[in-house]
Amino acid sequence: MHFVSVFGGDQEIGAIAAAAVDEQRFVVHMNGVEFVGTLGEKPILYRASLPIPGRKRPVRHLVAISQAVFETTLGADAEAKRTILFDRSPSFVLHRLAVRFGLPVLPEWAEWFDSELRRRGLVEELIGLNCSPVAVKGNKIRMLRILSQGLRRREIELPPEELPLFADPSNAA
């Protein structure tokens, strides 16, 4: 498991938080299917209280995130060999990998990049509720090699030279 969101009282939230930190197994029921798993080592926990009109006590909310998901943020673990994303759309996958690894990409490469990742068996479909998660295998070097091969084979292209990529300081007024 990579993400758990739970609502409840003080005791329920406390028990679930303790179980997550102690790497205990969770049982999650979703659409008639039962999943058993843990959040792994050192999950990240976020807690909140939600005041509800008409209730004496607020409802507690806990969000627990695995290290694997947390490390997909910008600048976190550039040597990671796997990135977990909550959306499998080609444009989202390209954008998040570009942000995570600092890849030089163009949005119009999204469909090609997605098909290339899938052709190489680097995308693993995951199960999610209200999302379509995937795990993308590979680190920054591997992603750069895929892009490099695409450019060499002319499967993707850079903009024509007539279009300035950056402002030319010599043309400053």
C-alpha positions as CSV (number, residue, x, y, z in Angstrom):
1,M,0.0,0.0,0.0
2,H,1.1,3.5,-0.6
3,F,-1.7,5.8,0.6
4,V,-4.3,5.5,3.3
5,S,-6.9,8.1,4.2
6,V,-9.0,7.4,7.3
7,F,-11.7,9.3,9.3
8,G,-12.6,8.5,12.9
9,G,-12.3,9.4,16.5
10,D,-9.2,9.9,18.6
11,Q,-8.8,6.2,19.4
12,E,-9.3,4.9,15.9
13,I,-6.9,7.4,14.4
14,G,-4.3,6.8,17.1
15,A,-4.5,3.0,16.6
16,I,-4.1,3.3,12.8
17,A,-1.2,5.8,13.1
18,A,0.5,3.4,15.6
19,A,0.0,0.5,13.3
20,A,1.4,2.4,10.3
21,V,4.5,3.4,12.2
22,D,5.0,-0.1,13.5
23,E,4.7,-1.5,10.0
24,Q,1.7,-3.6,10.9
25,R,-0.5,-5.0,8.1
26,F,-3.7,-3.2,7.0
27,V,-6.8,-4.9,5.6
28,V,-8.5,-2.6,3.1
29,H,-11.9,-3.5,1.5
30,M,-12.5,-1.9,-1.9
31,N,-15.3,-2.8,-4.4
32,G,-15.7,-6.2,-2.8
33,V,-12.0,-7.0,-2.9
34,E,-9.8,-7.3,0.1
35,F,-6.2,-6.1,0.1
36,V,-3.6,-6.7,2.8
37,G,-0.4,-4.8,3.1
38,T,1.7,-2.3,4.9
39,L,2.9,1.2,4.2
40,G,6.5,0.1,4.6
41,E,9.3,1.7,6.6
42,K,8.9,5.2,7.9
43,P,5.5,6.2,6.5
44,I,4.7,9.9,6.4
45,L,1.7,10.8,8.6
46,Y,-0.6,13.9,8.4
47,R,-3.3,14.5,10.9
48,A,-6.1,17.0,11.0
49,S,-9.3,17.7,13.0
50,L,-12.5,18.6,11.2
51,P,-15.1,20.4,13.2
52,I,-18.6,19.3,12.2
53,P,-21.6,21.5,13.1
54,G,-23.8,19.8,15.7
55,R,-21.1,17.5,17.0
56,K,-19.4,17.9,20.3
57,R,-16.0,16.7,19.1
58,P,-14.3,17.1,15.7
59,V,-13.8,14.2,13.4
60,R,-10.2,13.2,13.1
61,H,-8.5,12.6,9.8
62,L,-5.3,10.7,9.1
63,V,-3.4,10.5,5.8
64,A,-0.5,8.0,5.7
65,I,1.8,7.9,2.7
66,S,4.5,5.4,2.0
67,Q,8.1,6.6,1.6
68,A,8.0,5.4,-2.0
69,V,5.2,7.9,-2.9
70,F,6.7,10.7,-0.7
71,E,10.0,10.4,-2.4
72,T,8.4,11.2,-5.8
73,T,8.4,14.9,-4.9
74,L,10.7,17.4,-6.6
75,G,14.3,16.9,-5.6
76,A,13.7,13.8,-3.5
77,D,15.9,10.8,-4.3
78,A,17.0,11.4,-7.8
79,E,18.5,7.9,-7.8
80,A,15.2,6.2,-7.2
81,K,14.5,3.2,-9.4
82,R,10.7,3.6,-9.3
83,T,8.2,6.4,-9.3
84,I,4.6,6.0,-8.2
85,L,2.0,8.3,-9.9
86,F,-1.7,8.6,-9.2
87,D,-2.6,9.2,-12.8
88,R,-1.6,7.1,-15.8
89,S,-2.4,9.8,-18.5
90,P,0.6,10.3,-20.8
91,S,0.9,14.0,-20.2
92,F,0.8,13.6,-16.4
93,V,3.4,10.8,-16.5
94,L,5.8,12.9,-18.7
95,H,5.3,16.0,-16.6
96,R,5.8,14.3,-13.2
97,L,8.9,12.5,-14.4
98,A,10.3,15.7,-15.9
99,V,9.7,17.6,-12.7
100,R,11.1,14.8,-10.5
101,F,14.3,14.2,-12.5
102,G,14.7,17.6,-14.1
103,L,14.3,16.2,-17.6
104,P,14.3,18.5,-20.7
105,V,11.1,17.6,-22.4
106,L,8.3,19.1,-24.5
107,P,4.6,18.4,-23.9
108,E,4.1,17.1,-27.4
109,W,6.4,14.1,-26.6
110,A,3.9,12.7,-24.0
111,E,2.2,10.1,-26.2
112,W,5.5,8.9,-27.7
113,F,7.2,8.8,-24.2
114,D,4.3,6.8,-22.7
115,S,4.2,4.3,-25.5
116,E,8.0,3.9,-25.3
117,L,7.9,3.3,-21.5
118,R,5.1,0.7,-22.0
119,R,7.0,-1.0,-24.9
120,R,10.0,-1.4,-22.7
121,G,7.8,-2.8,-19.8
122,L,8.6,0.1,-17.5
123,V,5.0,0.8,-16.5
124,E,3.2,-1.3,-13.9
125,E,-0.6,-0.7,-13.5
126,L,-1.6,-0.3,-9.8
127,I,-5.0,-0.5,-8.1
128,G,-6.5,2.7,-6.8
129,L,-9.8,4.2,-5.6
130,N,-10.8,7.3,-7.6
131,C,-7.5,7.4,-9.4
132,S,-5.5,5.4,-12.0
133,P,-2.1,4.8,-10.4
134,V,1.0,3.4,-12.1
135,A,4.5,2.7,-11.0
136,V,7.2,3.7,-13.5
137,K,10.5,1.8,-13.3
138,G,13.7,3.7,-14.0
139,N,15.9,6.4,-12.7
140,K,17.0,9.8,-14.2
141,I,19.8,8.2,-16.4
142,R,17.4,5.7,-17.9
143,M,14.8,8.3,-18.7
144,L,17.5,10.5,-20.3
145,R,18.6,7.5,-22.4
146,I,15.1,6.9,-23.7
147,L,14.7,10.6,-24.7
148,S,18.1,10.6,-26.3
149,Q,17.3,7.5,-28.4
150,G,14.0,9.1,-29.5
151,L,15.8,12.2,-30.6
152,R,18.5,10.2,-32.5
153,R,15.9,8.1,-34.2
154,R,13.9,11.2,-35.0
155,E,10.8,9.8,-33.3
156,I,10.6,13.0,-31.3
157,E,12.0,16.4,-32.4
158,L,13.2,19.7,-31.0
159,P,11.5,22.9,-32.3
160,P,12.9,24.4,-35.4
161,E,15.9,26.6,-34.9
162,E,14.0,29.7,-36.1
163,L,11.9,29.5,-32.9
164,P,13.9,30.9,-30.0
165,L,14.0,28.6,-27.0
166,F,15.4,31.3,-24.8
167,A,15.5,35.1,-25.1
168,D,18.7,36.3,-26.8
169,P,20.4,38.9,-24.6
170,S,22.1,40.5,-27.6
171,N,18.7,41.6,-28.9
172,A,17.8,43.5,-25.8
173,A,16.6,47.0,-26.4
